[in-house]
């Protein structure tokens, strides 16, 4: 029997699998034999298999859902002849519930978040603010749509850019828009960008134990007519900045913005034309290196006379 178990372990190792902790309860009359197969380089998982006159060996992995089932009678006859007929490999798409041991309670993997890609760039100036995003909505190697803007106009002076988990983005923006409508009905005035920034921070922090998987940038004009940007993390920390980049290509575009805008001073402010050119160049470079950023760039230029919208084409592969 020991040679049989050793040969079984070699088969599993030859398949380049993770061998989990297997406990065999072989019940033959009043005698019980227990054998354990261990390997120090693998993770271990306990699986108990019980039988009266027969025994079973089962191996379940998490990466490749594989079940190897070997049935034999208590006399352990004809094992070598039936070995090839008694191994059954299930594919990755097989549901774990169909092969689990019914005697041991197990739970499915809980994955509430999905990364749907996308990037955001925002730059503020003396009398304007620019916020831009790409239009590719994807997950993994699948592109859901090439025409989804990630910019949400909250008022005639403020625009919110969101990337990350798209369902969380829709939920968050719907809540913010409903709050702004309630504020308008109660006070008969539009909420200013600095107040929206505090509202968004409070809303994100209220969900800190199960946060929205969203990167947010709020762009607008303050009470003095100057451009302002507010950058957030998923749990509501807010920072007022002059420029920022985030999303799947944020780590690529932020150094680019630092090199051009990091040493700007009040005596040498960035102009609207320069800011728009930097936004286009940043997305063009990111689209060459990030598969989750591409197709088109939608940008909003917020000025005192309204919000201008434009589109720039990117590579679509």
C-alpha positions as CSV (number, residue, x, y, z in Angstrom):
1,X,0.0,0.0,0.0
2,X,2.8,2.4,0.9
3,X,4.3,1.9,-2.6
4,X,0.9,2.7,-4.1
5,X,0.5,6.0,-2.2
6,X,4.1,6.9,-3.1
7,X,3.4,6.2,-6.8
8,X,0.2,8.3,-6.6
9,X,2.2,11.2,-5.1
10,X,4.7,11.0,-7.9
11,X,1.9,11.1,-10.5
12,X,0.6,14.2,-8.9
13,X,4.0,15.8,-8.8
14,X,4.6,14.9,-12.4
15,X,1.5,16.8,-13.3
16,X,3.0,19.9,-11.7
17,X,0.1,20.3,-9.3
18,X,-0.2,21.5,-5.8
19,X,-0.6,18.4,-3.6
20,X,-2.8,19.0,-0.7
21,X,-2.9,17.3,2.6
22,X,-4.8,14.0,2.1
23,X,-6.1,11.9,4.9
24,X,-7.4,8.4,4.0
25,X,-9.8,6.6,6.3
26,X,-9.7,3.0,5.1
27,X,-12.4,1.1,7.0
28,X,-12.3,-2.7,6.8
29,X,-14.2,-4.3,9.6
30,X,-12.8,-3.0,12.9
31,X,-9.4,-2.1,11.5
32,X,-8.7,1.4,10.4
33,X,-5.6,2.3,8.4
34,X,-4.5,5.9,8.0
35,X,-1.9,7.1,5.5
36,X,-0.7,10.6,5.0
37,X,0.9,12.0,1.9
38,X,2.9,15.2,2.5
39,X,5.3,17.3,0.5
40,X,7.2,20.2,2.0
41,X,7.0,22.4,-1.1
42,X,3.3,22.4,-1.4
43,X,0.4,23.9,0.5
44,X,-1.8,21.5,2.4
45,X,-5.5,21.2,2.6
46,X,-7.4,18.5,4.5
47,X,-9.9,16.3,2.7
48,X,-11.5,13.4,4.6
49,X,-13.0,10.6,2.6
50,X,-15.0,7.9,4.4
51,X,-16.2,4.6,3.1
52,X,-17.4,1.3,4.5
53,X,-16.0,-1.4,2.2
54,X,-14.4,0.9,-0.3
55,X,-12.1,3.8,-0.1
56,X,-11.5,6.9,-2.2
57,X,-8.6,9.3,-2.8
58,X,-9.5,12.8,-3.8
59,X,-7.3,15.8,-4.5
60,X,-8.7,19.3,-5.0
61,X,-6.6,22.3,-6.0
62,X,-7.5,25.9,-6.1
63,X,-5.6,26.9,-9.3
64,X,-6.6,24.0,-11.5
65,X,-9.8,22.4,-10.1
66,X,-8.7,18.8,-10.5
67,X,-10.3,15.8,-8.9
68,X,-8.5,12.5,-8.9
69,X,-10.8,9.7,-7.7
70,X,-9.6,6.2,-7.2
71,X,-12.0,3.5,-6.2
72,X,-11.0,0.0,-5.1
73,X,-12.4,-2.7,-2.9
74,X,-11.2,-3.8,0.5
75,X,-9.0,-6.6,-0.9
76,X,-7.0,-4.0,-2.9
77,X,-7.0,-6.2,-6.0
78,X,-6.3,-5.2,-9.6
79,X,-5.0,-1.7,-8.6
80,X,-2.3,-1.6,-11.3
81,X,-4.7,-2.7,-14.0
82,X,-7.4,-0.2,-13.2
83,X,-5.2,2.8,-12.3
84,X,-5.4,4.4,-15.7
85,X,-9.2,4.0,-15.7
86,X,-9.7,5.4,-12.2
87,X,-8.1,8.9,-12.7
88,X,-10.4,11.7,-13.8
89,X,-9.2,15.2,-14.4
90,X,-11.7,18.0,-14.4
91,X,-11.1,21.3,-16.2
92,X,-10.7,24.8,-14.7
93,X,-14.2,25.8,-15.7
94,X,-15.8,23.1,-13.4
95,X,-17.6,24.5,-10.4
96,X,-16.0,23.6,-7.1
97,X,-19.5,22.8,-5.7
98,X,-19.8,19.7,-7.9
99,X,-16.7,18.1,-6.5
100,X,-16.5,19.2,-2.8
101,X,-16.8,16.8,0.0
102,X,-20.3,17.1,1.2
103,X,-19.3,16.3,4.8
104,X,-17.2,19.4,5.2
105,X,-18.8,22.9,4.8
106,X,-17.0,25.2,2.4
107,X,-17.6,28.7,1.1
108,X,-17.1,30.2,-2.4
109,X,-14.4,32.7,-3.0
110,X,-15.9,36.2,-2.4
111,X,-14.6,38.7,-4.9
112,X,-16.7,41.9,-4.7
113,X,-14.4,44.1,-6.8
114,X,-13.4,44.2,-10.4
115,X,-10.8,46.4,-12.1
116,X,-12.3,47.9,-15.2
117,X,-9.3,50.0,-16.2
118,X,-9.2,53.6,-17.4
119,X,-7.1,56.6,-16.6
120,X,-7.7,60.2,-15.5
121,X,-5.5,63.3,-15.9
122,X,-6.4,66.7,-14.5
123,X,-4.6,70.1,-14.5
124,X,-5.7,73.4,-13.0
125,X,-4.7,76.9,-14.0
126,X,-5.4,80.5,-13.0
127,X,-8.9,80.6,-14.5
128,X,-9.6,77.1,-15.8
129,X,-9.4,73.4,-14.9
130,X,-9.0,70.5,-17.3
131,X,-10.0,66.9,-16.5
132,X,-9.7,64.1,-19.1
133,X,-10.3,60.4,-19.2
134,X,-10.1,57.6,-21.8
135,X,-13.2,55.8,-23.0
136,X,-12.0,52.2,-22.8
137,X,-14.0,50.0,-20.3
138,X,-12.4,46.6,-20.0
139,X,-11.6,43.8,-17.6
140,X,-8.6,41.5,-18.1
141,X,-8.2,41.0,-21.9
142,X,-11.9,41.8,-22.6
143,X,-13.0,45.2,-23.8
144,X,-16.7,45.8,-22.8
145,X,-17.0,49.1,-24.7
146,X,-14.8,51.7,-26.4
147,X,-17.1,54.7,-25.9
148,X,-17.6,55.0,-22.1
149,X,-16.6,58.3,-20.7
150,X,-15.5,58.4,-17.1
151,X,-16.3,62.0,-16.5
152,X,-19.5,63.1,-14.7
153,X,-20.7,66.7,-14.8
154,X,-22.0,67.6,-11.3
155,X,-22.7,71.3,-12.0
156,X,-21.7,74.1,-14.4
157,X,-18.5,74.5,-12.3
158,X,-17.5,71.0,-11.3
159,X,-16.7,67.7,-13.0
160,X,-15.9,64.4,-11.3
161,X,-13.6,61.8,-12.9
162,X,-13.8,58.2,-11.7
163,X,-11.9,55.1,-12.6
164,X,-11.7,51.6,-11.0
165,X,-14.6,49.3,-10.4
166,X,-17.3,50.5,-12.8
167,X,-20.3,49.3,-10.7
168,X,-18.9,51.2,-7.7
169,X,-18.4,54.2,-9.9
170,X,-22.1,54.2,-10.9
171,X,-23.2,53.7,-7.4
172,X,-21.0,56.5,-6.0
173,X,-21.9,59.0,-8.7
174,X,-25.6,58.3,-8.4
175,X,-25.5,59.0,-4.7
176,X,-23.5,62.2,-5.2
177,X,-25.9,63.5,-7.8
178,X,-28.9,62.8,-5.6
179,X,-27.3,64.6,-2.8
180,X,-26.6,67.6,-5.0
181,X,-30.3,67.6,-6.1
182,X,-31.5,67.6,-2.5
183,X,-29.1,70.5,-1.7
184,X,-30.5,72.4,-4.6
185,X,-34.1,71.9,-3.6
186,X,-33.4,72.7,0.1
187,X,-31.2,75.8,-0.4
188,X,-32.1,77.0,-3.9
189,X,-28.5,77.2,-4.9
190,X,-25.8,75.0,-6.5
191,X,-23.2,73.5,-4.2
192,X,-19.8,74.9,-4.8
193,X,-16.8,72.6,-5.7
194,X,-15.2,73.0,-2.2
195,X,-18.4,71.8,-0.6
196,X,-18.7,68.9,-3.1
197,X,-15.2,67.9,-2.2
198,X,-16.1,67.7,1.5
199,X,-19.3,65.8,0.7
200,X,-17.4,63.3,-1.4
201,X,-14.7,62.8,1.2
202,X,-17.4,62.1,3.9
203,X,-19.2,59.7,1.6
204,X,-16.1,57.7,0.9
205,X,-15.0,57.6,4.5
206,X,-18.5,56.3,5.6
207,X,-17.7,53.2,3.5
208,X,-14.2,52.8,4.8
209,X,-14.9,49.2,6.0
210,X,-16.2,48.2,2.6
211,X,-14.8,51.0,0.4
212,X,-15.7,52.0,-3.1
213,X,-13.0,50.7,-5.3
214,X,-12.8,54.0,-7.2
215,X,-10.1,56.6,-7.8
216,X,-11.7,60.1,-7.9
217,X,-10.6,63.5,-9.1
218,X,-12.9,66.5,-8.6
219,X,-12.2,69.4,-10.9
220,X,-13.8,72.8,-10.8
221,X,-13.6,76.6,-10.2
222,X,-13.6,78.0,-6.7
223,X,-15.4,81.1,-5.4
224,X,-12.6,83.3,-6.8
225,X,-12.9,81.8,-10.3
226,X,-9.6,79.9,-10.1
227,X,-9.1,76.3,-11.1
228,X,-9.1,73.7,-8.3
229,X,-8.5,70.0,-8.1
230,X,-9.2,67.5,-5.4
231,X,-7.6,64.0,-5.4
232,X,-8.9,61.1,-3.3
233,X,-8.0,57.7,-2.2
234,X,-10.7,55.0,-1.9
235,X,-11.4,55.7,1.8
236,X,-11.9,59.5,1.5
237,X,-8.6,61.2,2.1
238,X,-8.7,64.4,0.1
239,X,-5.8,66.5,-1.2
240,X,-6.0,69.8,-3.1
241,X,-3.5,69.6,-5.9
242,X,-2.5,71.6,-9.0
243,X,-2.3,68.5,-11.3
244,X,-2.8,64.8,-10.9
245,X,-3.0,61.5,-12.7
246,X,-4.6,58.3,-11.7
247,X,-6.1,55.0,-12.8
248,X,-4.4,52.1,-14.6
249,X,-1.8,54.5,-16.2
250,X,-1.5,56.9,-13.3
251,X,2.0,55.6,-12.4
252,X,3.1,56.3,-16.0
253,X,1.5,59.8,-16.4
254,X,2.3,61.3,-13.0
255,X,6.1,61.4,-13.6
256,X,5.4,63.0,-16.9
257,X,3.3,65.7,-15.3
258,X,5.9,66.2,-12.6
259,X,8.6,66.8,-15.1
260,X,6.6,69.5,-16.9
261,X,4.6,71.1,-14.1
262,X,6.4,70.3,-10.9
263,X,8.6,73.4,-10.9
264,X,5.9,75.8,-12.1
265,X,5.4,78.9,-9.8
266,X,2.7,81.5,-9.5
267,X,4.9,83.8,-11.6
268,X,4.9,81.3,-14.4
269,X,1.5,79.6,-14.4
270,X,0.5,77.0,-17.0
271,X,-1.8,78.2,-19.8
272,X,-4.8,76.5,-21.1
273,X,-3.1,75.6,-24.3
274,X,-0.1,74.1,-22.6
275,X,-2.3,72.1,-20.2
276,X,-4.4,70.7,-23.0
277,X,-1.2,69.7,-24.9
278,X,0.2,68.0,-21.9
279,X,-3.0,66.0,-21.4
280,X,-3.0,64.8,-25.0
281,X,0.7,63.8,-24.8
282,X,0.2,62.0,-21.5
283,X,-2.6,59.9,-22.9
284,X,-0.8,59.2,-26.1
285,X,2.2,57.9,-24.3
286,X,0.1,55.9,-21.8
287,X,-1.9,54.3,-24.7
288,X,1.3,52.9,-26.1
289,X,2.2,51.1,-22.8
290,X,-1.1,50.3,-21.0
291,X,-3.6,47.9,-22.6
292,X,-6.4,49.3,-20.2
293,X,-6.0,52.8,-21.6
294,X,-7.0,53.6,-25.2
295,X,-9.6,54.2,-27.9
296,X,-10.4,57.9,-27.2
297,X,-9.8,60.7,-24.7
298,X,-12.7,62.8,-23.6
299,X,-11.7,66.1,-21.9
300,X,-13.7,68.9,-20.2
301,X,-12.3,72.4,-19.8
302,X,-14.1,74.2,-17.0
303,X,-14.2,78.0,-17.3
304,X,-16.3,80.7,-15.9
305,X,-18.4,80.8,-19.1
306,X,-19.2,77.1,-19.1
307,X,-17.7,73.6,-19.8
308,X,-16.1,72.9,-23.1
309,X,-15.8,69.2,-24.2
310,X,-13.5,67.7,-26.7
311,X,-12.4,64.3,-28.0
312,X,-8.9,63.0,-29.0
313,X,-8.4,59.7,-30.8
314,X,-6.0,57.1,-29.4
315,X,-4.8,53.7,-30.6
316,X,-7.6,51.1,-30.6
317,X,-5.6,47.9,-30.2
